[in-house]
Amino acid sequence: MQKVSFELTSEFIELNQLLKVVGLCDSGGAGKALVASGEVKVDGKRELRKTCKIRAGQQVSIGDVRISVEAGDGSA
């Protein structure tokens, strides 16, 4: 399993944007399509809301990739 860490510098990031930022898709639209396919899980549960708010401490997985969302210092 590939593990990716993402440092969150705001209160939340939308799920489709997170997939784009970590490089799992080329655009937010492609991220929405990934979520709509039912392949994305948030904290182990399938997530179909494309703009679901992802906050620090949550884990997002798709296939064999796990993204750990960690709190940043907010100074970015």
N, CA, C and O atoms as a DFTB+ gen file, in Angstrom:
304 C
 N C O
     1  1       0.830      -1.183       0.000
     2  2       0.000       0.000       0.000
     3  2       0.876       1.248       0.000
     4  3       1.810       1.367       0.793
     5  1       0.563       2.165      -0.893
     6  2       1.291       3.424      -0.965
     7  2       0.665       4.409       0.018
     8  3      -0.553       4.583       0.038
     9  1       1.499       5.051       0.831
    10  2       1.008       6.015       1.814
    11  2       1.462       7.409       1.423
    12  3       2.628       7.630       1.096
    13  1       0.526       8.347       1.462
    14  2       0.798       9.732       1.110
    15  2       0.358      10.596       2.285
    16  3      -0.720      10.386       2.841
    17  1       1.182      11.561       2.664
    18  2       0.809      12.515       3.714
    19  2       0.477      13.841       3.057
    20  3       1.180      14.298       2.155
    21  1      -0.599      14.450       3.519
    22  2      -1.000      15.762       3.023
    23  2      -1.123      16.702       4.206
    24  3      -1.833      16.410       5.168
    25  1      -0.427      17.837       4.135
    26  2      -0.469      18.812       5.219
    27  2      -1.551      19.841       4.926
    28  3      -1.459      20.592       3.955
    29  1      -2.565      19.869       5.762
    30  2      -3.699      20.766       5.602
    31  2      -3.377      22.108       6.234
    32  3      -3.046      22.173       7.418
    33  1      -3.472      23.186       5.451
    34  2      -3.131      24.514       5.966
    35  2      -4.367      25.391       6.168
    36  3      -4.246      26.584       6.450
    37  1      -5.540      24.805       6.027
    38  2      -6.786      25.523       6.286
    39  2      -7.696      24.588       7.079
    40  3      -7.275      23.502       7.477
    41  1      -8.935      25.002       7.307
    42  2      -9.845      24.194       8.117
    43  2     -10.173      22.859       7.446
    44  3     -10.257      21.825       8.108
    45  1     -10.357      22.896       6.120
    46  2     -10.706      21.679       5.389
    47  2     -10.287      21.813       3.932
    48  3      -9.916      22.893       3.473
    49  1     -10.353      20.676       3.200
    50  2     -10.179      20.664       1.749
    51  2     -11.269      19.759       1.202
    52  3     -11.594      18.734       1.800
    53  1     -11.832      20.143       0.061
    54  2     -12.861      19.314      -0.550
    55  2     -12.215      18.049      -1.102
    56  3     -11.089      18.075      -1.598
    57  1     -12.943      16.948      -1.009
    58  2     -12.414      15.637      -1.393
    59  2     -11.878      15.628      -2.816
    60  3     -10.768      15.149      -3.048
    61  1     -12.637      16.145      -3.773
    62  2     -12.166      16.120      -5.167
    63  2     -10.889      16.940      -5.342
    64  3     -10.037      16.580      -6.154
    65  1     -10.741      18.035      -4.594
    66  2      -9.529      18.848      -4.675
    67  2      -8.341      18.142      -4.029
    68  3      -7.214      18.259      -4.509
    69  1      -8.584      17.415      -2.950
    70  2      -7.513      16.649      -2.309
    71  2      -6.940      15.628      -3.281
    72  3      -5.722      15.482      -3.382
    73  1      -7.807      14.923      -3.994
    74  2      -7.347      13.921      -4.959
    75  2      -6.486      14.572      -6.048
    76  3      -5.510      13.985      -6.514
    77  1      -6.859      15.783      -6.442
    78  2      -6.086      16.520      -7.446
    79  2      -4.728      16.956      -6.884
    80  3      -3.694      16.763      -7.524
    81  1      -4.742      17.542      -5.689
    82  2      -3.515      18.099      -5.101
    83  2      -2.458      17.022      -4.847
    84  3      -1.267      17.278      -5.023
    85  1      -2.875      15.828      -4.436
    86  2      -1.887      14.776      -4.171
    87  2      -1.485      14.021      -5.437
    88  3      -0.640      13.128      -5.383
    89  1      -2.086      14.373      -6.571
    90  2      -1.664      13.807      -7.847
    91  2      -2.354      12.526      -8.269
    92  3      -1.857      11.817      -9.143
    93  1      -3.500      12.214      -7.660
    94  2      -4.216      10.997      -8.057
    95  2      -5.089      11.220      -9.286
    96  3      -5.563      10.263      -9.898
    97  1      -5.301      12.484      -9.645
    98  2      -6.036      12.803     -10.862
    99  2      -5.533      14.150     -11.378
   100  3      -4.845      14.879     -10.663
   101  1      -5.880      14.475     -12.627
   102  2      -5.344      15.669     -13.271
   103  2      -6.138      16.943     -12.994
   104  3      -5.612      18.046     -13.141
   105  1      -7.411      16.797     -12.592
   106  2      -8.245      17.977     -12.389
   107  2      -9.294      17.706     -11.322
   108  3      -9.518      16.562     -10.926
   109  1      -9.932      18.774     -10.865
   110  2     -11.019      18.608      -9.903
   111  2     -12.169      17.814     -10.495
   112  3     -12.830      17.046      -9.796
   113  1     -12.405      18.005     -11.795
   114  2     -13.465      17.249     -12.474
   115  2     -13.160      15.762     -12.502
   116  3     -14.052      14.935     -12.314
   117  1     -11.900      15.422     -12.735
   118  2     -11.500      14.012     -12.711
   119  2     -11.626      13.465     -11.297
   120  3     -11.957      12.294     -11.110
   121  1     -11.364      14.310     -10.299
   122  2     -11.542      13.906      -8.901
   123  2     -12.992      13.605      -8.605
   124  3     -13.297      12.641      -7.903
   125  1     -13.901      14.429      -9.137
   126  2     -15.334      14.198      -8.936
   127  2     -15.750      12.869      -9.555
   128  3     -16.555      12.135      -8.983
   129  1     -15.195      12.562     -10.729
   130  2     -15.516      11.298     -11.396
   131  2     -15.018      10.108     -10.572
   132  3     -15.699       9.088     -10.480
   133  1     -13.830      10.239      -9.974
   134  2     -13.296       9.171      -9.124
   135  2     -14.213       8.926      -7.934
   136  3     -14.507       7.780      -7.593
   137  1     -14.662      10.009      -7.304
   138  2     -15.541       9.878      -6.150
   139  2     -16.867       9.241      -6.583
   140  3     -17.376       8.347      -5.906
   141  1     -17.421       9.699      -7.702
   142  2     -18.696       9.175      -8.196
   143  2     -18.618       7.682      -8.527
   144  3     -19.631       6.984      -8.495
   145  1     -17.426       7.199      -8.843
   146  2     -17.257       5.785      -9.191
   147  2     -17.415       4.864      -7.984
   148  3     -17.567       3.653      -8.139
   149  1     -17.381       5.441      -6.779
   150  2     -17.535       4.639      -5.566
   151  2     -16.242       4.014      -5.079
   152  3     -16.259       3.182      -4.173
   153  1     -15.124       4.402      -5.667
   154  2     -13.834       3.812      -5.321
   155  2     -13.149       4.488      -4.134
   156  3     -12.191       3.947      -3.582
   157  1     -13.636       5.669      -3.740
   158  2     -12.967       6.452      -2.702
   159  2     -13.594       6.180      -1.337
   160  3     -14.816       6.163      -1.193
   161  1     -12.742       5.969      -0.344
   162  2     -13.203       5.769       1.027
   163  2     -12.611       6.840       1.927
   164  3     -11.453       7.227       1.775
   165  1     -13.419       7.311       2.864
   166  2     -12.969       8.264       3.875
   167  2     -13.144       7.587       5.226
   168  3     -14.253       7.202       5.598
   169  1     -12.053       7.444       5.951
   170  2     -12.064       6.751       7.246
   171  2     -12.702       5.364       7.138
   172  3     -13.435       4.934       8.029
   173  1     -12.410       4.670       6.026
   174  2     -12.858       3.298       5.838
   175  2     -14.260       3.130       5.293
   176  3     -14.695       2.000       5.072
   177  1     -14.985       4.217       5.068
   178  2     -16.356       4.138       4.553
   179  2     -16.425       4.775       3.177
   180  3     -15.828       5.825       2.937
   181  1     -17.164       4.127       2.266
   182  2     -17.289       4.651       0.907
   183  2     -17.918       6.041       0.945
   184  3     -18.921       6.265       1.623
   185  1     -17.316       6.963       0.211
   186  2     -17.794       8.349       0.180
   187  2     -18.206       8.723      -1.233
   188  3     -17.408       8.612      -2.164
   189  1     -19.445       9.165      -1.399
   190  2     -19.951       9.543      -2.718
   191  2     -20.162      11.046      -2.855
   192  3     -20.510      11.525      -3.934
   193  1     -19.955      11.791      -1.778
   194  2     -20.096      13.256      -1.851
   195  2     -18.793      13.836      -2.405
   196  3     -17.750      13.784      -1.752
   197  1     -18.867      14.379      -3.597
   198  2     -17.667      14.841      -4.299
   199  2     -16.952      15.975      -3.576
   200  3     -15.724      16.057      -3.611
   201  1     -17.714      16.854      -2.919
   202  2     -17.106      17.989      -2.249
   203  2     -17.151      17.828      -0.729
   204  3     -17.202      18.814       0.008
   205  1     -17.133      16.601      -0.279
   206  2     -17.084      16.297       1.155
   207  2     -15.888      17.027       1.769
   208  3     -14.796      17.030       1.202
   209  1     -16.103      17.642       2.929
   210  2     -15.029      18.396       3.595
   211  2     -14.118      17.433       4.355
   212  3     -14.557      16.739       5.272
   213  1     -12.861      17.403       3.965
   214  2     -11.867      16.548       4.603
   215  2     -11.055      17.407       5.561
   216  3     -10.516      18.447       5.181
   217  1     -10.978      16.957       6.808
   218  2     -10.278      17.717       7.844
   219  2      -9.080      16.922       8.366
   220  3      -8.946      15.726       8.107
   221  1      -8.220      17.614       9.102
   222  2      -7.036      16.983       9.689
   223  2      -7.456      15.780      10.532
   224  3      -8.452      15.827      11.253
   225  1      -6.686      14.716      10.428
   226  2      -6.946      13.503      11.191
   227  2      -7.692      12.444      10.397
   228  3      -7.768      11.289      10.818
   229  1      -8.239      12.824       9.259
   230  2      -8.972      11.850       8.454
   231  2      -8.034      11.135       7.490
   232  3      -6.954      11.623       7.159
   233  1      -8.488       9.951       7.047
   234  2      -7.726       9.184       6.069
   235  2      -8.615       8.910       4.866
   236  3      -9.775       8.520       5.003
   237  1      -8.046       9.123       3.685
   238  2      -8.740       8.895       2.429
   239  2      -8.002       7.784       1.701
   240  3      -6.774       7.804       1.617
   241  1      -8.740       6.817       1.176
   242  2      -8.076       5.749       0.426
   243  2      -8.791       5.522      -0.895
   244  3     -10.010       5.652      -1.006
   245  1      -7.989       5.179      -1.884
   246  2      -8.500       4.793      -3.194
   247  2      -7.550       3.738      -3.737
   248  3      -6.351       3.977      -3.880
   249  1      -8.094       2.586      -4.035
   250  2      -7.257       1.470      -4.463
   251  2      -6.247       1.130      -3.382
   252  3      -6.613       0.898      -2.230
   253  1      -4.971       1.100      -3.757
   254  2      -3.920       0.775      -2.775
   255  2      -3.195       2.021      -2.270
   256  3      -2.085       1.924      -1.746
   257  1      -3.819       3.192      -2.425
   258  2      -3.223       4.445      -1.958
   259  2      -3.999       4.950      -0.743
   260  3      -5.227       5.032      -0.773
   261  1      -3.279       5.285       0.316
   262  2      -3.891       5.853       1.515
   263  2      -3.308       7.236       1.752
   264  3      -2.091       7.404       1.821
   265  1      -4.187       8.229       1.877
   266  2      -3.776       9.606       2.128
   267  2      -4.095       9.948       3.566
   268  3      -5.249       9.866       3.988
   269  1      -3.076      10.331       4.324
   270  2      -3.254      10.771       5.715
   271  2      -3.257      12.298       5.694
   272  3      -2.305      12.929       5.234
   273  1      -4.345      12.880       6.201
   274  2      -4.463      14.334       6.236
   275  2      -4.022      14.807       7.616
   276  3      -4.596      14.427       8.636
   277  1      -2.988      15.645       7.621
   278  2      -2.396      16.100       8.881
   279  2      -2.544      17.605       9.001
   280  3      -2.557      18.318       7.997
   281  1      -2.655      18.082      10.216
   282  2      -2.776      19.525      10.454
   283  2      -1.456      20.202      10.161
   284  3      -0.399      19.752      10.603
   285  1      -1.527      21.289       9.411
   286  2      -0.350      22.107       9.161
   287  2      -0.350      23.266      10.140
   288  3      -1.200      23.329      11.028
   289  1       0.585      24.174       9.990
   290  2       0.659      25.301      10.915
   291  2      -0.163      26.497      10.459
   292  3      -0.269      27.487      11.183
   293  1      -0.746      26.417       9.263
   294  2      -1.604      27.471       8.783
   295  2      -0.885      28.698       8.270
   296  3      -1.532      29.711       8.006
   297  1       0.414      28.651       8.119
   298  2       1.165      29.833       7.678
   299  2       1.570      29.778       6.212
   300  3       2.434      30.539       5.776
   301  1       0.956      28.889       5.458
   302  2       1.328      28.733       4.045
   303  2       0.813      29.878       3.190
   304  3       1.041      29.896       1.981
